[in-house]
Amino acid sequence: LDQHHTDLILKLHSAVTRIQVQRPGFNYTFAHICILNNDKTCIVDDIVHVLEELKAARSSNRTNFAITYPITHLKDGREVYNGHQLGGVTVHSKDRVKSAEAIQLTYYLQAINSLNDMVAEKWESIFCDTVELFQKSNRKVKMYPFTSSSLKEDFQKTSRVSERYLITSLVLVVTLAILCCSMQDCVRSKPWLGLLGLLTVTLATLTAAGIINLTGGKYNSTFLGIPFVMLGHGLYGTFEMLSSWRKTREDQHVKERTAAVFADSMLSFSLTTAMYLVTFGIGASPFTNIEAARIFCCNSCIAIFFNYLYVLSFYGSSLVFTGYIENNYQHSIFCRKVPKPEVLQEKPAWYRFLLTAKFSEDTADSEETNTYESHLLVWFLKRYYCDWITNTYVKPFVVLFYLVYISFALMGYLQVSEGSDLSNIVATATRTIEYTTAQQKYFSNYSPVIGFYIYESIEYWNTSVQEDVLEYTKGFVRISWFESYLNYLRKLNISTGLPKKNFTDMLRNSFLKAPQFAHFSEDIIFSKKYNNEVDVVASRMFLVAKTMETKREELYDLLETLRKLSLTSKVKFIVFNPSFVYMDRYASSVGAPLQNSCISALFLLFFSAFLVADSLINVWLTLTVASVEFGVIGFMTLWKVELDCISVLCLIYGINYTIDNCAPLLSTFVLGKEFTRTKWVKNALEVHGVAILQSYLCYIVGLIPLAAVPSNLTRTLFRCLFLIALVTFFHCFAILPVILTFLPPSKKKRKEKKNPENREEIECVEMVDMDSTRVVDQITTV
């Protein structure tokens, strides 16, 4: 507040008020689009008047002018509140300001018609440029411009800064998907199916985006999460089909092999798809009161539905096509007929390497080796991992590791914090981040100014009306830091016929006497009727409370209380402050999605109870989902991720992702009969482990580029989705395989009792035709 900085701020204020917006035939300035006082002058912050008086006092060598905090008295006798305009204040005795680290200036523009809105929008853009230009010539002072459109622009900026990272992610996923489906055997290798599986997911996502656009839907940056929702669900479904194909017999016809694949894999894929549709369908319903979340869920629903159709049709037909190529011993990439081994011996080494294949004639009749076991992941799981994870000496360490996992998850779970920070949803290097950081640093001693707007013509001097006006202010009593206000309110003795000014003065005094309040002000808009009568058209009151910025939950409680009162009060009023927008986001983004997820979870449990063959599948699935979600929330907190809109949507998706990967394992284990638990754990891993591992690797590789995006939204998205994938993978390949070996259901070997009286007699008749082809016709008699 020295002379240099005072002059600098007033110079900046003068530059802002001189901004011109050029339109055909007229140049608009701040004076043309500002909000006017009763004396038809522009409303400017009171701190500007304070600085002007401070400058005038210095120029006239007056030393009696002093700035007090948070209320200053001007020379015209007015009391002005500067608690939200001066920041980082150091005071002498009696609230006299010694110094301040920050000043906040606000300029209010009208929004009357479309032309005014267009001019105001252009003015805001020039305003930011003016401040930034002023900053370049005055580098010792930091300036942070922020306008009504800054949040929207910075929120959408996430999409622009993410483009090249998403392209990198796509390239990595394509590469790994092709490698995961490849083998050294050039006939049985399926690189095209890896690429076509990713193309299936992409087509479904683009179809959903096209439908949303054609129906007038709005794009927002939360859509960046939809490709990863589709990647986790869609790729696993295609890899599961490919894994089922490997289990079929090669001597079967392609139609029979395809039928076996659909019978084996599509039932579980259909159930998990239905689960996604129910979960996101509830999120897209009117139960969700956030438009961005509702559009996100709607888009996800459409994408998942079309992904299911494309897997049945497009990917299924692609599988059939590659099946015919395999049966004809054609190269999996070039579709060229692979020569026999004796022909390959005459070719160069590189040629033999590219066309290596195993022919069925080369396998002896006694051998039953599956030709697909040469696949790296199949070979690794079957030969090494399954035996290692079920080893008696490994199990105690896995259980110990799980206890450590639960301990750290609990530690994080106890520190969960709800995120209402605006910077969590925008790109990093933006005006919003800089402005909100500075505001929280310097202006957190007092809450934002809360406005109460009464927008109807009422008779304030009427006793009954006064009681109605004061009735809704009693709602403050319900919040802990407003308790003492009631005592002051009860002392009011407003009698019939009290002049309007006396009424507002008494209301003002009742607020200011309460120690929780820093400032109260009011405006009353009058309009003249016929015969010189005066009527009150509208009125507003402003309140500021101390140390409110650090108590967001209490501010949210205040908002909800006042909102309910506005619906039930006889007097029509609204309450508003820009911070309430973020409070709404905080309250709705956490409460509504969690409520929707609970509804969908109950529905799914009820729905699946009639579909699963064994109730233990539901029990194990519920416990697994609970363990995964508990761990994700705990480690998410330890990784500095708050519970906000993005993280809650990721947690809802995490339920589906966990069921997607764990349900096939649990179903195979629970439904298995005979042998031992260990044997069925190995069998479940051999059957479904490769598909889980392939989809997990592609998913993680696709997520990694998101960590480098300069945006808090994508950073939150990356951390949540990475934890969901990692914890689910840990449960699929470590926790469940170990725990299931010593917990129910039990596996009792059932030996068939052979009764000599009831035995099977098999008569084989061998017939040899003219071509010496051996045909065996078995006639069975019991």
C-alpha positions in Angstrom: 0.0 0.0 0.0 2.9 2.3 -0.5 2.7 5.1 -3.1 4.3 3.2 -5.9 2.0 0.2 -5.7 -1.1 2.4 -5.1 -0.4 4.3 -8.2 0.3 1.1 -10.1 -3.1 -0.4 -9.1 -5.0 2.8 -10.0 -3.2 2.9 -13.3 -4.3 -0.7 -14.0 -7.8 0.2 -13.0 -7.8 3.1 -15.4 -6.5 0.9 -18.2 -9.3 -1.6 -17.6 -12.0 1.0 -17.7 -10.7 2.4 -20.9 -10.9 -0.9 -22.8 -12.9 -0.6 -26.0 -14.8 -3.2 -27.9 -15.2 -2.1 -31.5 -18.5 -2.8 -33.2 -19.9 -1.5 -36.5 -20.7 2.1 -35.9 -19.9 2.2 -32.2 -17.0 1.5 -29.7 -18.2 0.1 -26.4 -16.3 0.8 -23.2 -16.7 -0.4 -19.6 -19.1 2.5 -19.0 -21.5 1.2 -21.6 -21.7 -2.4 -20.3 -21.1 -2.1 -16.6 -23.7 -2.5 -13.8 -25.0 0.9 -12.7 -25.5 2.4 -9.3 -28.6 4.4 -8.4 -26.8 7.5 -9.4 -26.2 6.0 -12.9 -22.5 5.5 -12.4 -20.6 2.2 -12.8 -20.3 0.0 -9.7 -16.6 -0.5 -8.9 -15.0 -2.1 -5.8 -14.8 0.0 -2.7 -11.1 -0.7 -2.5 -10.7 1.5 -5.5 -12.3 4.4 -3.6 -10.1 3.6 -0.6 -6.9 3.8 -2.7 -8.0 7.0 -4.4 -8.5 8.6 -0.9 -5.2 7.2 0.2 -3.5 8.8 -2.9 -5.3 12.1 -2.3 -4.3 12.1 1.4 -0.6 11.6 0.4 -0.7 14.3 -2.3 -2.1 16.8 0.3 0.3 15.6 3.1 -2.6 14.4 5.3 -1.6 11.7 7.7 -4.9 11.2 9.4 -6.3 8.8 6.8 -5.9 5.2 7.9 -7.2 2.0 6.3 -8.8 -0.4 8.8 -9.5 -4.1 8.2 -12.0 -5.5 7.3 -14.1 -2.3 7.4 -12.9 1.1 6.4 -14.6 4.5 6.8 -14.5 6.8 3.9 -14.5 10.6 4.1 -18.1 10.7 3.0 -19.1 8.7 6.1 -19.7 5.4 4.3 -18.5 2.1 5.8 -16.9 -0.1 3.1 -16.0 -3.7 3.5 -12.5 -4.8 2.2 -12.2 -8.3 3.7 -12.5 -9.9 0.3 -10.5 -7.2 -1.5 -7.4 -7.0 0.6 -5.4 -10.2 1.2 -2.4 -11.2 3.3 -3.1 -8.3 5.6 -0.8 -7.3 8.5 -2.5 -5.0 11.0 -1.4 -2.6 13.8 -3.5 -2.2 16.9 -7.2 -1.5 16.4 -7.4 -3.2 13.0 -5.3 -0.5 11.3 -3.7 -2.0 8.2 0.1 -2.0 8.1 0.6 -3.8 4.8 -1.2 -6.1 2.4 0.2 -8.8 0.0 -2.7 -8.9 -2.5 -5.6 -6.9 -3.8 -8.6 -8.2 -5.6 -10.5 -6.1 -8.1 -13.8 -7.2 -9.6 -15.6 -5.7 -12.6 -19.3 -6.3 -13.0 -20.9 -6.5 -16.5 -24.5 -6.5 -17.6 -26.2 -9.4 -19.3 -29.3 -7.8 -20.7 -29.6 -9.1 -24.3 -27.7 -11.0 -26.9 -25.7 -8.0 -28.2 -24.7 -7.1 -24.7 -23.6 -10.6 -24.0 -21.5 -10.6 -27.2 -19.9 -7.3 -26.3 -19.2 -8.4 -22.7 -17.6 -11.7 -23.9 -15.3 -9.7 -26.2 -14.6 -7.3 -23.4 -13.5 -10.1 -21.1 -11.1 -11.4 -23.8 -9.5 -7.9 -24.2 -9.5 -7.6 -20.4 -7.2 -10.7 -20.1 -4.9 -9.4 -22.8 -4.8 -6.0 -21.2 -3.8 -7.4 -17.8 -1.2 -9.7 -19.3 0.3 -6.8 -21.3 0.3 -4.7 -18.2 2.1 -7.6 -16.4 4.9 -7.5 -19.0 5.7 -3.9 -18.2 5.5 -4.4 -14.4 7.1 -7.8 -13.8 7.6 -7.2 -10.1 3.9 -7.5 -9.4 2.0 -10.7 -10.2 -1.4 -10.3 -11.8 -4.0 -13.1 -12.3 -6.9 -12.3 -14.6 -10.0 -14.4 -14.3 -13.4 -14.0 -16.1 -16.7 -15.7 -16.2 -15.6 -17.8 -19.2 -12.2 -18.7 -17.9 -13.4 -21.9 -16.2 -15.1 -23.1 -19.4 -12.1 -22.4 -21.6 -9.6 -24.0 -19.2 -11.9 -27.0 -18.7 -12.0 -27.6 -22.4 -8.3 -27.0 -22.7 -7.7 -30.4 -21.3 -8.9 -31.9 -24.5 -6.5 -29.9 -26.6 -3.4 -30.6 -24.5 -4.3 -34.3 -24.4 -4.4 -34.9 -28.2 -0.8 -35.9 -28.9 -0.7 -38.0 -25.7 -3.9 -39.9 -26.7 -2.3 -40.6 -30.1 0.8 -42.0 -28.4 -1.5 -44.1 -26.2 -3.3 -45.4 -29.3 -0.1 -46.4 -31.0 1.2 -48.2 -28.0 -2.0 -50.1 -27.5 -2.1 -51.1 -31.2 1.4 -52.3 -31.0 1.0 -54.3 -27.8 -2.4 -55.8 -28.9 -0.8 -57.1 -32.1 2.2 -58.6 -30.1 -0.1 -60.2 -27.5 -1.9 -62.1 -30.3 1.2 -63.1 -32.2 3.1 -66.4 -32.1 6.1 -67.8 -33.8 3.8 -70.3 -35.6 2.8 -68.2 -38.6 -0.5 -70.1 -39.1 -1.8 -70.0 -35.6 -0.6 -66.4 -34.9 -3.5 -63.9 -34.8 -2.0 -60.4 -35.1 -4.9 -59.2 -37.2 -7.4 -60.2 -34.5 -5.5 -58.0 -32.0 -5.8 -55.1 -34.3 -9.4 -55.8 -35.2 -10.3 -56.1 -31.5 -9.0 -52.6 -30.9 -10.8 -51.5 -34.1 -14.0 -53.0 -32.7 -13.7 -50.9 -29.5 -12.8 -47.8 -31.6 -15.9 -48.2 -33.8 -18.2 -48.5 -30.8 -16.7 -45.4 -29.2 -17.0 -43.4 -32.5 -20.6 -44.6 -33.0 -21.5 -43.4 -29.6 -19.8 -40.0 -30.1 -21.7 -39.7 -33.5 -25.0 -40.4 -31.9 -24.4 -37.9 -29.1 -23.5 -35.2 -31.6 -26.4 -35.9 -33.9 -28.9 -35.7 -31.0 -27.5 -32.4 -29.8 -25.3 -33.6 -27.0 -22.6 -31.5 -25.6 -18.9 -32.5 -25.4 -16.9 -32.0 -22.3 -13.5 -33.1 -21.1 -14.7 -35.9 -18.9 -15.3 -37.8 -22.2 -11.5 -38.5 -22.2 -12.3 -41.3 -19.8 -14.7 -43.1 -22.2 -12.1 -44.7 -24.4 -10.4 -46.2 -21.4 -13.8 -47.5 -20.1 -14.2 -49.2 -23.5 -10.6 -50.4 -23.6 -10.9 -52.3 -20.3 -14.2 -53.9 -21.2 -14.1 -54.4 -25.0 -10.5 -55.7 -25.3 -11.1 -58.2 -22.5 -14.1 -59.6 -24.4 -12.2 -60.0 -27.6 -9.2 -61.6 -25.9 -11.5 -64.0 -24.1 -13.0 -65.1 -27.4 -9.5 -65.6 -28.8 -8.5 -67.6 -25.6 -11.6 -69.8 -26.2 -10.6 -70.3 -29.8 -7.2 -71.7 -28.6 -9.0 -74.4 -26.6 -11.0 -75.8 -29.5 -9.8 -78.8 -31.5 -8.1 -78.0 -34.8 -9.7 -80.9 -36.5 -13.1 -79.4 -36.0 -14.9 -77.4 -38.7 -14.7 -73.6 -38.4 -18.4 -73.4 -37.7 -18.1 -75.9 -34.8 -15.1 -74.0 -33.4 -16.9 -70.7 -33.7 -20.0 -72.2 -32.0 -17.8 -73.5 -29.1 -16.2 -70.0 -28.8 -19.5 -68.2 -28.5 -20.9 -70.8 -26.1 -17.8 -70.6 -23.9 -17.2 -66.8 -23.8 -20.3 -64.9 -24.8 -22.4 -65.8 -21.8 -20.1 -64.1 -19.3 -19.4 -61.2 -21.7 -23.2 -60.7 -22.1 -23.7 -60.6 -18.3 -20.9 -58.1 -17.7 -22.2 -56.0 -20.6 -25.6 -56.0 -18.9 -23.9 -54.9 -15.7 -22.2 -52.0 -17.4 -25.5 -50.9 -19.1 -27.4 -51.0 -15.8 -24.7 -49.1 -13.9 -24.2 -46.4 -16.5 -27.9 -46.4 -17.4 -28.7 -45.3 -13.8 -26.0 -42.7 -14.1 -27.6 -41.4 -17.3 -31.0 -41.2 -15.7 -32.6 -38.2 -14.1 -31.4 -39.5 -10.7 -28.0 -37.9 -11.6 -28.2 -34.1 -11.1 -24.9 -33.3 -12.8 -25.2 -32.8 -16.6 -21.6 -33.6 -17.3 -21.8 -36.9 -15.4 -25.2 -37.7 -17.0 -23.8 -37.2 -20.6 -20.7 -39.2 -19.7 -22.8 -42.1 -18.5 -25.1 -41.8 -21.5 -22.2 -41.9 -23.9 -20.7 -44.9 -22.1 -24.0 -46.8 -22.3 -24.3 -46.3 -26.0 -20.6 -47.2 -26.6 -20.9 -50.4 -24.5 -24.1 -51.4 -26.3 -22.6 -51.0 -29.7 -19.4 -52.7 -28.6 -21.5 -55.7 -27.7 -23.2 -55.7 -31.2 -19.8 -55.2 -32.9 -18.2 -58.1 -31.0 -21.1 -60.4 -32.0 -21.0 -59.4 -35.6 -17.8 -57.6 -36.8 -15.3 -59.4 -34.5 -17.1 -62.7 -34.7 -17.0 -62.7 -38.5 -13.3 -61.7 -38.3 -12.6 -64.7 -36.1 -14.4 -66.9 -38.6 -12.3 -65.5 -41.4 -9.0 -66.1 -39.7 -10.3 -69.6 -38.8 -10.6 -70.4 -42.5 -7.1 -69.0 -43.1 -5.8 -71.2 -40.3 -7.6 -74.4 -41.6 -6.1 -73.8 -45.0 -2.6 -73.4 -43.6 -2.3 -69.8 -44.9 0.0 -67.2 -43.4 -1.7 -65.2 -40.7 -0.5 -61.9 -42.0 0.1 -62.3 -45.8 -2.6 -65.0 -46.3 -0.2 -67.0 -48.4 -0.2 -70.8 -48.4 2.5 -72.0 -46.1 4.8 -74.7 -47.7 5.5 -78.0 -46.1 8.6 -78.5 -44.0 10.4 -80.4 -46.6 10.0 -77.5 -49.0 11.1 -75.0 -46.4 14.4 -76.8 -45.9 15.6 -75.5 -49.2 14.8 -71.9 -48.4 17.0 -69.3 -46.5 16.9 -69.1 -42.7 15.0 -65.8 -42.6 12.4 -67.3 -45.0 12.0 -70.4 -42.8 11.7 -68.2 -39.7 8.8 -66.1 -41.2 7.0 -69.2 -42.4 7.4 -71.5 -39.4 4.3 -73.6 -38.8 3.4 -76.9 -37.3 1.3 -79.3 -39.5 -1.1 -81.8 -38.0 0.5 -84.6 -39.9 3.8 -84.0 -38.1 2.1 -84.9 -34.8 2.1 -88.6 -33.8 -1.3 -90.2 -33.0 -0.2 -90.7 -29.4 0.7 -87.0 -28.9 -2.0 -84.7 -27.5 0.0 -81.5 -27.3 -2.0 -78.3 -27.9 -0.2 -76.4 -30.7 -1.2 -73.1 -29.0 0.9 -73.9 -26.0 3.8 -72.3 -27.8 2.2 -68.9 -27.2 4.5 -67.1 -24.8 1.8 -66.1 -22.2 0.1 -69.6 -22.4 3.4 -71.3 -21.9 4.4 -69.0 -19.0 1.1 -69.5 -17.1 0.8 -73.2 -17.7 4.5 -74.2 -17.2 5.6 -71.8 -14.4 3.2 -69.4 -12.8 0.3 -71.7 -11.9 2.6 -74.1 -10.1 4.5 -71.3 -8.4 1.5 -69.3 -7.0 -0.1 -72.5 -5.6 3.1 -73.6 -4.0 2.8 -74.3 -0.3 5.8 -72.1 0.6 4.5 -69.1 -1.5 1.0 -69.0 0.0 2.1 -67.5 3.5 3.9 -64.7 1.8 0.9 -63.8 -0.4 -1.3 -63.8 2.7 1.2 -61.6 4.5 1.3 -59.3 1.5 -2.5 -59.0 1.5 -2.5 -58.0 5.2 0.1 -55.3 4.4 -2.2 -54.2 1.5 -5.2 -54.0 3.8 -3.3 -52.1 6.4 -2.1 -49.4 4.0 -5.6 -49.2 2.4 -7.1 -48.7 5.9 -4.6 -46.0 6.6 -5.6 -44.1 3.5 -9.3 -44.8 3.9 -9.3 -43.0 7.2 -7.8 -39.9 5.6 -10.3 -39.6 2.7 -11.1 -36.0 1.8 -13.8 -34.8 -0.5 -12.4 -32.6 -3.3 -14.0 -29.3 -3.9 -10.9 -27.6 -5.3 -11.6 -26.1 -8.7 -8.1 -26.8 -9.9 -8.8 -30.6 -10.0 -10.8 -30.4 -13.2 -8.8 -28.1 -15.4 -5.5 -28.1 -17.2 -2.4 -27.3 -15.1 -0.9 -24.1 -16.7 -4.2 -22.1 -16.9 -5.6 -18.8 -15.5 -8.0 -20.8 -13.3 -5.2 -22.6 -11.5 -3.2 -19.4 -10.9 -6.1 -17.3 -9.8 -7.7 -19.9 -7.4 -4.2 -20.6 -5.9 -3.7 -16.9 -5.2 -7.2 -16.5 -3.9 -6.9 -19.4 -1.5 -3.6 -18.2 -0.3 -4.4 -14.5 0.4 -8.2 -14.3 0.8 -9.1 -17.3 3.0 -9.8 -15.3 6.2 -13.3 -14.4 5.1 -15.9 -16.3 3.2 -17.2 -15.2 -0.1 -19.9 -12.6 -0.1 -23.3 -14.4 0.1 -26.1 -12.5 -1.5 -29.8 -12.9 -0.6 -32.0 -11.6 -3.4 -35.7 -11.0 -2.7 -37.2 -10.6 -6.2 -40.8 -9.7 -5.5 -42.6 -6.5 -4.5 -43.5 -6.8 -0.8 -44.4 -4.4 2.0 -41.4 -4.5 4.3 -43.1 -2.2 6.8 -45.9 -4.8 7.4 -45.4 -6.9 10.5 -46.3 -10.2 8.9 -44.0 -9.6 6.0 -41.2 -8.7 8.3 -41.7 -12.0 10.1 -41.6 -13.9 6.8 -38.4 -12.1 5.8 -36.8 -12.9 9.1 -38.1 -16.5 9.2 -35.8 -17.8 6.5 -32.8 -16.1 8.2 -33.4 -18.3 11.2 -32.2 -21.1 9.1 -28.7 -19.9 10.0 -29.4 -21.4 13.5 -29.1 -24.9 12.0 -25.4 -24.3 11.2 -23.1 -24.4 14.2 -21.3 -21.1 13.5 -24.6 -19.2 13.3 -25.9 -20.3 16.7 -25.4 -17.0 18.5 -27.3 -15.1 15.7 -30.6 -16.3 17.0 -30.1 -14.6 20.3 -29.6 -11.3 18.5 -32.5 -11.9 16.2 -34.9 -12.5 19.1 -34.0 -9.0 20.5 -35.5 -7.3 17.5 -38.7 -5.6 18.3 -40.1 -4.5 14.9 -43.5 -2.8 15.3 -46.1 -2.1 12.7 -45.5 1.0 10.7 -41.7 1.0 11.1 -40.1 3.0 8.4 -38.2 1.0 5.7 -34.8 2.5 6.6 -35.2 1.7 10.3 -36.0 -1.9 9.4 -32.9 -2.4 7.3 -30.8 -0.6 10.0 -32.1 -2.9 12.7 -31.4 -5.9 10.4 -27.9 -4.7 9.8 -27.2 -4.2 13.5 -28.5 -7.7 14.4 -26.0 -9.2 12.0 -23.0 -7.0 12.9 -23.4 -7.6 16.6 -22.9 -11.4 16.0 -19.2 -12.0 16.2 -19.3 -14.6 13.4 -20.2 -11.9 10.8 -17.7 -9.5 9.3 -20.0 -7.4 7.2 -23.7 -6.8 6.3 -25.0 -4.5 3.6 -28.3 -4.1 1.7 -29.7 -2.5 -1.4 -33.4 -1.7 -1.9 -34.7 -0.9 -5.4 -37.6 1.4 -5.5 -40.0 2.2 -8.3 -42.5 5.0 -8.4 -46.2 4.3 -8.9 -48.9 6.6 -9.9 -49.8 9.5 -7.5 -46.2 9.6 -6.3 -46.4 6.3 -4.4 -43.2 4.3 -4.0 -43.1 0.5 -4.1 -40.2 -1.8 -3.3 -39.5 -3.9 -6.5 -36.6 -6.0 -5.2 -34.0 -6.0 -2.4 -30.8 -7.8 -1.6 -28.6 -8.3 1.5 -25.0 -9.4 1.6 -23.3 -11.3 4.4 -19.7 -12.3 4.9 -18.6 -14.7 7.7 -15.1 -15.2 9.1 -12.8 -18.2 8.3 -15.3 -19.8 6.0 -13.1 -20.7 3.1 -11.4 -23.5 5.1 -14.8 -25.0 6.2 -16.3 -26.1 2.9 -18.6 -28.7 4.5 -20.2 -26.0 6.6 -20.5 -23.7 3.6 -22.2 -26.5 1.7 -24.6 -27.1 4.7 -25.5 -23.4 4.6 -26.2 -23.6 0.9 -28.5 -26.6 1.3 -30.3 -25.0 4.3 -31.0 -21.8 2.4 -32.0 -23.7 -0.7 -34.6 -25.7 1.2 -35.9 -22.5 2.8 -36.2 -20.7 -0.5 -38.6 -23.5 -1.6 -40.8 -23.3 1.5 -40.6 -19.6 2.4 -43.6 -17.4 1.7 -41.1 -14.7 0.4 -39.6 -15.4 -3.0 -35.8 -15.2 -2.7 -32.6 -16.8 -4.0 -29.1 -17.1 -2.6 -26.0 -16.9 -4.7 -22.3 -16.7 -4.7 -19.9 -18.1 -7.4 -18.4 -20.4 -4.8 -21.8 -22.1 -4.5 -21.2 -23.5 -8.1 -18.2 -25.4 -6.8 -20.1 -26.4 -3.6 -22.8 -27.9 -5.8 -20.2 -29.8 -7.7 -18.6 -31.1 -4.5 -21.9 -32.2 -3.0 -23.4 -33.7 -6.2 -20.3 -35.3 -7.6 -19.8 -37.4 -4.5 -23.3 -38.0 -3.3 -25.2 -38.7 -6.5 -22.8 -41.2 -8.1 -22.4 -43.1 -4.9 -26.1 -43.3 -4.5 -26.5 -44.5 -8.1 -23.8 -47.1 -7.7 -25.5 -48.5 -4.6 -28.8 -48.7 -6.5 -27.1 -50.5 -9.4 -25.1 -52.8 -7.1 -28.3 -53.9 -5.4 -30.1 -54.4 -8.7 -27.2 -56.4 -10.1 -27.0 -58.7 -7.0 -30.7 -59.3 -7.3 -30.5 -59.8 -11.1 -27.5 -62.2 -10.9 -29.0 -64.3 -8.2 -31.3 -65.8 -10.8 -28.6 -66.3 -13.4 -25.5 -67.7 -11.7 -25.4 -71.4 -11.2 -24.0 -71.2 -7.6 -24.6 -68.6 -4.9 -21.0 -68.8 -3.9 -20.1 -67.0 -7.1 -22.0 -64.0 -5.9 -20.5 -64.2 -2.4 -16.9 -64.4 -3.7 -17.6 -61.7 -6.3 -19.0 -59.3 -3.7 -16.0 -59.8 -1.3 -13.6 -59.3 -4.2 -15.2 -56.1 -5.3 -15.3 -54.8 -1.7 -11.6 -55.6 -1.3 -10.6 -53.9 -4.5 -12.7 -50.8 -4.0 -11.5 -50.5 -0.4 -7.9 -50.7 -1.5 -8.4 -48.3 -4.4 -9.9 -45.6 -2.2 -7.2 -46.1 0.4 -4.2 -45.9 -2.0 -6.0 -43.2 -4.0 -5.9 -41.0 -0.8 -2.3 -41.8 -0.1 -1.5 -40.7 -3.7 -3.1 -37.3 -3.0 -6.3 -37.9 -5.0 -9.4 -36.4 -3.5 -12.9 -37.8 -3.8 -14.4 -35.6 -6.5 -16.5 -36.1 -9.6 -13.8 -37.8 -11.7 -12.5 -40.1 -9.0 -16.1 -41.2 -8.0 -16.9 -42.0 -11.7 -13.7 -44.0 -11.8 -14.7 -45.9 -8.6 -18.0 -46.8 -10.2 -16.2 -48.0 -13.3 -13.9 -50.0 -11.0 -16.8 -52.1 -9.8 -17.5 -53.1 -13.3 -13.8 -53.6 -14.2 -13.3 -55.9 -11.2 -16.3 -58.1 -12.1 -15.2 -58.1 -15.7 -11.9 -59.8 -14.8 -12.7 -61.8 -11.7 -16.1 -63.2 -12.5 -14.8 -65.8 -15.1 -12.1 -67.0 -12.8 -14.5 -67.4 -9.9 -17.2 -69.1 -12.1 -14.7 -71.6 -13.4 -13.4 -72.4 -9.9 -16.8 -72.6 -8.1 -18.5 -74.7 -10.7 -15.7 -77.2 -11.1 -16.3 -80.6 -9.7 -13.9 -83.4 -8.6 -10.2 -83.1 -8.2 -8.8 -80.6 -5.7 -9.1 -76.8 -5.1 -5.5 -76.4 -6.3 -6.2 -78.2 -9.5 -9.3 -76.0 -10.3 -7.3 -72.8 -9.4 -4.7 -73.8 -11.9 -7.4 -74.6 -14.4 -9.1 -71.3 -14.0 -5.9 -69.4 -14.5 -5.0 -71.5 -17.5 -8.4 -70.9 -19.1 -8.9 -67.2 -18.3 -5.5 -65.9 -17.2 -4.1 -65.2 -20.7 -7.1 -63.0 -21.6 -6.8 -61.1 -18.4 -3.1 -60.6 -18.8 -3.4 -59.5 -22.4 -6.1 -56.9 -21.7 -4.2 -55.7 -18.5 -1.0 -55.1 -20.4 -2.8 -53.2 -23.2 -4.8 -51.2 -20.6 -1.7 -50.2 -18.6 0.3 -49.3 -21.7 -2.6 -47.1 -22.9 -2.8 -45.4 -19.5 0.8 -44.5 -19.1 0.8 -41.5 -21.6 -2.0 -39.9 -19.5 0.4 -39.4 -16.6 2.3 -36.8 -18.7 -0.7 -34.7 -19.7 -0.4 -31.2 -18.1 -3.9 -31.4 -16.6 -5.1 -32.3 -13.2 -8.3 -33.9 -14.6 -6.3 -36.4 -16.7 -3.8 -36.9 -13.8 -6.7 -37.9 -11.5 -8.0 -40.1 -14.3 -4.7 -41.8 -14.7 -4.1 -42.4 -11.0 -7.6 -43.8 -10.3 -7.7 -46.1 -13.4 -4.1 -47.2 -12.8 -4.9 -48.2 -9.2 -8.1 -50.0 -10.3 -6.2 -52.0 -12.9 -3.2 -52.8 -10.6 -5.3 -53.8 -7.6 -7.7 -55.9 -9.7 -4.7 -57.6 -11.4 -3.2 -58.3 -7.9 -6.4 -60.0 -6.8 -6.8 -62.0 -10.0 -3.3 -63.4 -10.1 -2.3 -63.5 -6.4 -5.0 -63.1 -3.8 -7.8 -65.2 -5.3 -5.6 -68.1 -6.5 -4.1 -68.4 -3.0 -7.2 -67.9 -0.8 -9.4 -70.2 -3.0 -7.1 -73.1 -2.3 -8.1 -73.3 1.3 -11.5 -71.8 1.5 -15.0 -73.0 0.3 -16.3 -74.5 -1.9 -14.7 -77.9 -1.3 -13.8 -80.2 -4.1 -14.5 -83.9 -3.4 -13.5 -86.4 -5.9 -16.4 -88.4 -6.9 -15.6 -92.0 -7.9 -18.0 -93.8 -10.1 -19.2 -97.0 -8.6 -18.9 -99.9 -11.1 -21.7 -102.4 -10.7 -21.0 -105.7 -12.4 -24.7 -106.0 -13.2 -24.9 -102.6 -14.8 -21.9 -102.4 -17.1 -21.4 -101.0 -20.5 -20.6 -103.2 -23.4 -19.0 -101.6 -26.4 -18.9 -103.3 -29.7 -16.6 -101.8 -32.4 -17.2 -102.6 -36.0 -14.3 -101.7 -38.3 -15.1 -101.0 -41.9 -12.5 -100.5 -44.6 -13.5 -98.8 -47.9 -11.8 -99.0 -51.3 -9.4 -96.1 -50.5 -8.3 -97.8 -47.3 -9.7 -95.0 -45.2 -10.4 -96.3 -41.7 -13.9 -95.6 -40.3 -14.9 -96.8 -36.9 -18.6 -97.1 -36.0 -19.2 -97.6 -32.3 -22.4 -99.3 -31.3 -23.0 -99.0 -27.5 -25.3 -101.3 -25.6 -26.1 -101.0 -21.9 
